[in-house]
């Protein structure tokens, strides 16, 4: 009789499970955007709209109440430099007059 080793198939099964798990984890990651696409999505938007459109930031600098910065890590790339990835994209919110609400007024890429 011909008998096939179960360890070979068991190893493939484990590998398939690992690959499937990695896919689920990576699916939860935020999408990469070009600098232009990222800036277009966030400019002139409220903080709630920005969170909905590009997700929550990795960090927030609210040390100046009239100028709040949301920092996104490794979310953008620069097409003009051969798709080089940016370390950070900083969305700067400023208070608008007369409402005094935060609105995205600038994006700085580092």
Secondary structure as UniProt FT lines:
FT   HELIX           6..27
FT   STRAND          33..34
FT   HELIX           35..42
FT   TURN            43..44
FT   HELIX           47..54
FT   STRAND          59..64
FT   TURN            65..66
FT   STRAND          67..73
FT   STRAND          76..78
FT   HELIX           79..81
FT   STRAND          84..85
FT   STRAND          88..95
FT   TURN            97..99
FT   STRAND          102..109
//
